[in-house]
């Protein structure tokens, strides 16, 4: 073994240069622009904290976060709970009584939506939910404007996102369950514990790390959600499905209010970093 | 649970699975119908035959072959280049253990969680200045860096466990550092690298936000962007809409089936992202 290894940093040079150009500089530029008034052409004019002050009083901004919370519920909380029940049922009943092949076939069917690009999932549902020729209305003899009715649109998008996300926790949780020592379940069986009690007292504590990872990654995905909103509703009708990501896009590219868009994007980035940090802290404390 | 109970569980789980694949079945069913069949039989009726005109019309109209090629070119280039960068970085961080490696890793990790919204306008501006706006090259560069940030993080941990004896043996044989990387480290890490390669390919294929903004001309658009933008267009009737959805579904499902083995091995890898 050589005494001191030198020269390895050379291998970092290409990435550090690219990283500087593609991530660091743009991020700092975005931060800088958020303190200015700028239409995208000409010179930005310094505006201090004006954009941020405006954010705090902007009803649409608060509404977009309110909708985002609903989507976190639909993309992280509901899939985690349902995924846990499905994974436990597949593992305990189907895998053991009907064979692992049946269990993995069902698992693959739950997972199928996850292989789609999220925009394509939007295209599929945009067609299914179309008010005049959509398959859902026609098949069930309904006459609902699923995505055009302000009272229905958010709930519809939420349902689509549950469908899209569900397979991910099922697969992760089933992988986690392979690790659990069967002796726990055997002991619980001897005590005559019900299935629900076993899920609550054995399954959930045993796959806690997986639950954490799923909640974290799905929450971040929900905070970043853009594709389905763009494809299905463009934030409408009114502001019924507006989310921060789409709100910043609107300000950047439709309203040419780049300073304001940058402020929204900066706040969004801050929230995501804080959420990630909090999750990792809690996880650290738990273990 | 014994007796009828376990059958009840099987039935309800099967019903749930059918609900999940219901949209796929409907899309496939209606993409091969004539508009008249759709009008008379509705979405649930079986098609009278394999009517491919809707798919052909849509394919020709949007020049779908070009979109497929754009997606393949961008995703393929990104996958290869991002794996190369990840290997170089991880070699320095995981095996070379260069000074400040922890802060560099944290930097890459933070970069990975940043929303693209916080980078998009400056990237758009810089790409225009550099004459790269509306080019596939701009997407290749940007996504190579984004994917490599994740790959570096993951691969550094893997290479941190790399057996020292093998490297020492290579050194005794007179292999230089670069030779040791290419001849020893890369071949031994091949399974991990192939998982990364496939994930980068699929993740890039699925991207929507940045390609939507950067690729505005028809000749450069990727599959998800073209389909996402056309969704709800006037001329799209029911069967053509389902044909377009089918064209989005088929490559994604094909990748899944082709790469299934590697993907199931690596799904926990993806969970870190």
Interface residues (C-beta under 8 A of the other chain):
Chain A: X1 X2 X5 X7 X8 X9 X10 X11 X12 X14 X15 X18 X19 X21 X22 X23 X25 X26 X27 X29 X30 X33 X40 X86 X89 X90 X93 X94 X97 X98 X102 X106 X109 X110 X112 X113 X115 X116 X117 X118 X119 X120 X122 X123 X124 X125 X126 X127 X128 X130 X133 X134 X135 X138 X139 X163 X166 X167 X171 X172 X175 X195 X210 X213 X214 X217 X220 X223 X224 X226 X227 X230 X231 X244 X245 X248 X249 X252 X253 X258 X261 X262 X264 X265 X266 X268 X269 X272 X273 X276
Chain B: X1 X6 X9 X10 X13 X14 X16 X17 X18 X20 X21 X23 X24 X26 X27 X30 X38 X42 X43 X44 X85 X88 X89 X91 X92 X93 X95 X96 X97 X98 X99 X104 X107 X108 X110 X111 X113 X114 X115 X116 X117 X118 X119 X120 X121 X122 X123 X124 X125 X126 X141 X142 X144 X145 X146 X148 X149 X152 X164 X168 X171 X177 X181 X205 X206 X207 X208 X209 X212 X213 X223 X224 X225 X227 X228 X231 X232 X237 X238 X241 X242 X244 X245 X248 X249 X252 X253 X255 X256 X264 X267 X268 X271 X272 X273
